[in-house]
Amino acid sequence: PAVPELELERACARARGRRRAQEDACVVGGVHRVHLVGVFDGHDGGAASRSTTLAAAEIFKGALGDGANAAASSNAVANALEATIARLDEYWAQSSGGATVVLAASGEDGFAVAHAGDSAAYACFADSSGRARARRLTMDHGLDNADERKRLDALGVPIVRARGKARVGGELLVTRALGG
């Protein structure tokens, strides 16, 4: 029997947590027949994360180009996401802050996900009885990830215990991010 399809809207969620101010920002948009959803979690305040959402949408749109047919392929979507992450990293390198990011884009024949840090992406689907399910698509870039710990050790990056936790350089809990 055919598995029923779920009809879901594109969306992103954010939670303030224990911070005094919201540092997360979301982007939801589309161009041609491609849809983009992203979450940015700023390290040093929310203003930079909010401005990054606008840059992400414009960079992604530019990376897809004007060809509607090319934009619909999953290969073009993945290439556009890669270009967007690279440009956003350049943007953040010039600022004093930083952000974790998760971007997901879907075309006609599939989707692609790119991320840095501990912002997570989930895929929603219907199981054989039609119930909604979610599967995590990303693995956090943090010190709990053995591969990330090995990568940092090989690079000689200092891991310091501070404020009760192991941190990169004594400051960050994440091992990858845009900018700072």
VENURUR-V498088 format. One record per backbone hydrogen bond with DSSP energy under -0.5 kcal/mol. NH is the residue of the N-H (numbers start at 1). CO is the residue of the C=O. If there is no record, write none. Layout:
BEGIN
nh,co
NH,CO
NH,CO
END
This chain:
BEGIN
nh,co
8,6
19,16
25,40
27,38
29,36
31,34
34,31
35,106
36,29
37,104
38,27
39,102
40,25
41,100
42,23
42,40
43,98
44,98
50,46
51,47
52,48
53,49
54,50
55,51
56,52
57,53
58,54
59,55
60,56
61,57
62,58
63,59
64,60
65,61
68,66
71,67
72,68
72,69
73,70
77,73
78,74
79,75
80,76
81,77
82,78
83,79
84,80
85,81
86,82
87,83
88,84
89,85
90,86
91,87
92,88
93,89
94,90
94,91
95,92
99,178
100,41
101,116
102,39
103,114
104,37
105,112
106,35
107,110
108,72
109,72
110,107
112,105
114,103
116,101
123,135
125,133
127,131
130,127
133,125
135,123
137,121
138,121
141,117
142,140
143,173
145,142
146,144
149,145
150,146
151,147
152,148
153,149
154,150
155,151
156,152
156,153
157,152
160,158
160,167
162,160
162,165
165,162
167,160
168,172
169,158
170,167
171,168
172,168
175,141
176,141
178,99
180,97
END
